[in-house]
Every structure is written in C-alpha cells, then in structure tokens.
Amino acid sequence: MGVRGGDGGEEQDAEFGTVASWTADAVAALGDEYAIVAGCRGSGDPALLDWLARSCALSPSVGMVDVGAGVGGASAWAAEKYGVRPVLVEPMEDACRAERRIFGRTAICASGDRLPFGDRVFDVAWCVGVLCTVHDKFALLREIRRVLRPGGSLGMLVLVAEPGLHSELPRGNEFPDLDELRDLLAQTGFDVRELIEAAGGTEPAEWPRQAQRVDELLAKLHGDDPRWQEAEEQSGKLAHLLETRQLTRRLVHAVKA
Ligand SMILES: C[S@@+](CC[C@H](N)C(=O)[O-])C[C@H]1O[C@@H](n2cnc3c(N)ncnc32)[C@H](O)[C@@H]1O
C-alpha cells in the first residue's frame, strides 16, 4: 500500500494557493523570462517535461488537457516548445488567478475528479506531480480516462514511495508505491507503455539559477509569513525524501485501453 502524510488542508492551501499568488508577484517583479521556471517550481524540469511531450507525441494539432496544472508552468513550457494549446484545470482559485497573471491564459477552476468536459474530447492528458496530493486517485484517473479519446495518452510525473520509507512525510500527501501505481492504472483502464525513473539534474544551467532567484525574492518578501514557512517546511521534507531515495520520481506514459 502507499504511504500517507497527515491531513494537509492548510498546508496545501499555503503551498498551492497563497504561494501561487506570491509567485505571480515575483514574475511581475523579475520579468517574463522567469515565468516558466517560476511556474514549474512544483515539479517540472525541462528534461522530464520533454520526455512526457515526446511520449505523448505533442504537436500543434493535439488536443491536450493539463489536470492539476498549478500556475501553469508545465503547460506553458509545452506550448512554447511543441506548439500545443493545452486546456488547464486546477482546483485552487489562487493558482488559477496566478496562472492568468503569469501566462495570460484562463485555467478552468475545477477538481480533476469532476472535469467539466464531455467524453472522449482530448488526445492527451497531463497530470504532473498531482497524484500524490489526491486522496481518491482512482476517481481522478477514471475521470481523466473518460475525457480521453480511445488510444489517447496520459503523461504523468508521480512521486512513488520506496520500500523502507520512514521519514516524516509532507502533510496532505499520499504516495503510492510502484505496485499500487501499476494497479491503479490497470484498474482505471490504462495500458502502461513506459514507466521509468526520472533522471534529475538535467536542466539547462539557467534553470536552477532562475529558480533560486524566484525563491530568494519570495523568501525576502514573505520569509516571516507563517504560510511561507509552512510551504518551505513541506518542500524541505519532500526534498529530503527524494535525496535519500525514500521517494523516487517516476515518469509514466499510459494509453487509454
Ligand atoms: C505539486 S503541484 C503540481 C502543479 C503542476 N502540475 C506543476 O507541475 O507545476 C500539485 C497540484 O495538484 C493540484 N491538485 C490537488 N488536488 C487536485 C485534484 N483533486 N484535482 C486536480 N488537481 C489537484 C494542486 O492544487 C496543485 O496545483
């Protein structure tokens, strides 16, 4: 079975809501060249996103939905590199507003387990770094499957619990183990085409430098705010779990069976 951190309502509000608004302020102060890096603070780096993009055969003619889009960095990256025009879905209103301010697009404010679309309308769905933040993973994946056309692609980045995981978990997260992830995908009607461990640290040199500038500005402006401290505490726990390989990052390409 997967592993769960305690109730995370307020921490997730801080991390995915308030910090999203602050991130939009930081991009306004630093400049548009910081937008994608700031927007991907949660999970993305370009090598991982490129793996997902190539696996899902992104192109300008592909209809794509990004479920749990955050402030939209991953989608903006895909739009810039592959010419796709993703539809963004994100449940946190602050994140939707931040997405609009940073990238000028409109995210649909909705939960991934109740998508406001008809059946079989998208060729590709992304769900990047979202699964571990969701309790009912089955409902989320079933709903994503519903909106995909037959043979459509699901691209995910998933944080997976490794055997021997023992450190304290970030609150509100429930990490599936590898068997649970494979079972979930099979039970929700996906065929796994590839499931690999994501290599880290392959981003271009300016990426971590820009991410650090965003972090430094946020810390300078909001370092005394308990919501910033909460969000930092959660991401510190996550970083430790990844460094010690109690969690690993997995990339998934699956197809609607
Ligand atoms: C770690 S962030 C990743 C954001 C973005 N995909 C990225 O890669 O930068 C997880 C996101 O999942 C969203 N989320 C949480 N529960 C969700 C749900 N039930 N449906 C869709 N998204 C959800 C959160 O609000 C948050 O924006």
The ligand as an ORCA input file, in Angstrom:
! r2SCAN-3c Opt
* xyz 0 1
  C       2.813     19.734     -6.946
  S       1.555     20.705     -7.686
  C       1.934     20.463     -9.395
  C       1.428     21.568    -10.259
  C       1.795     21.476    -11.734
  N       1.210     20.292    -12.354
  C       3.287     21.508    -11.941
  O       3.836     20.517    -12.396
  O       3.908     22.543    -11.651
  C       0.073     19.719     -7.451
  C      -1.172     20.413     -7.983
  O      -2.273     19.481     -7.934
  C      -3.420     20.214     -7.613
  N      -4.490     19.319     -7.103
  C      -4.716     18.890     -5.843
  N      -5.834     18.128     -5.784
  C      -6.322     18.068     -7.061
  C      -7.452     17.454     -7.668
  N      -8.332     16.739     -6.947
  N      -7.651     17.624     -8.991
  C      -6.772     18.339     -9.730
  N      -5.683     18.936     -9.210
  C      -5.455     18.821     -7.904
  C      -2.930     21.209     -6.564
  O      -3.836     22.285     -6.358
  C      -1.596     21.617     -7.173
  O      -1.742     22.734     -8.015
*
